Amino acid sequence: MNRRLFYMPLIALGLAVAMPASASAAKIKVAVGIGDQSPQMFSDPNWKSLELKKTRYFIEWNAIDQPDQLAKADAFIDAARSARVSVLVHISTDDINSQPRRPLPSVAQYKSKVGALVARYRGLGVRDWGVWNEANHKSQPTAKNPKRAAQFYKTFRRFKCSGCKIVALDVLDQAGVETYIARWLKAAGSAGRSARVVGIHNYSEVNRRLKEKRSRSSLKRYPGTARIIKAVRKKNKKAKFWYTETGGVANFGSAFPCNRSRQASRTKFMFDMIKRYDKDVERLYSYNWFGTANGGCNGFDAGLVESDGAARPALAAFKRGLKNSSR
């Protein structure tokens, strides 16, 4: 027997045993980014250390008529370009806190205002777009009108945006989401059946530990990723999914009182969870970078760092999860 051939398997076995577990772990095929509304994120040393290549920014649908909103978007996109980071620009309501809800834009208004935004920022290199942020949530005027949300998508497809990727439908994992998806797909017709990207906000799945608790009542109220994918797959077999907004929540109402340790635990779970879906999910945008001011934990707070840039425990959990993820 050739002794060289005999010893080669033993050498390979020795290398495998000696290899650190972190080096042998398989990469998760989900590209990770962080969304925020502040261009200061790109100059933060903690953010730079992550070496991320993707971010997300939401903009009011009629921002083209608002110089202050355009200035904010310009500053964010310019800072992202300087950092060589691609931006997913997501269209949203012009007042998320208004009561009652602002009127739903007409298709003609959407075509005019959003079309102008696409022309403006397509010229600045933006290639990733979301038709309407969190379309099924009560804060959005599209919440009770999936047909109009579908019309917006069909309108967006006609914009001059060669090479762009479009998040056709973007939904929150809340009760009724499957019905909303079905109605949207019916209204979108062939355009919906051929849509390439569907966005998911899965705060409930991440922060309520649904996959760990497996409570029937919780799963009924908060459907989660698997059922959203299944609902889309009934009519569209090829779409991929982006977590356009997710993350561990530090503070939000009575359900999530201020707790930075819990936020870190939920951030870890966020990365553990995507291992189940990496065949369907292409991207994950954690939201957000900066916590709320005055010590944090005011209102909705999911920042990975404090408002002054000081790292939270969730940032360490994010870094660990990022080691086996894509950029």
PyMOL commands that set and color helices and strands:
alter all, ss='L'
color gray80, all
select helices_A, chain A and resi 3-18+21-24+39-43+45-48+63-65+67-82+107-122+146-156+177-188+190-193+203-207+210-213+216-221+224-233+260-274+313-322
alter helices_A, ss='H'
color red, helices_A
select strands_A, chain A and resi 28-35+54-60+86-92+128-130+165-172+197-201+240-246+281-287+325-326
alter strands_A, ss='S'
color yellow, strands_A
deselect
rebuild
show_as cartoon
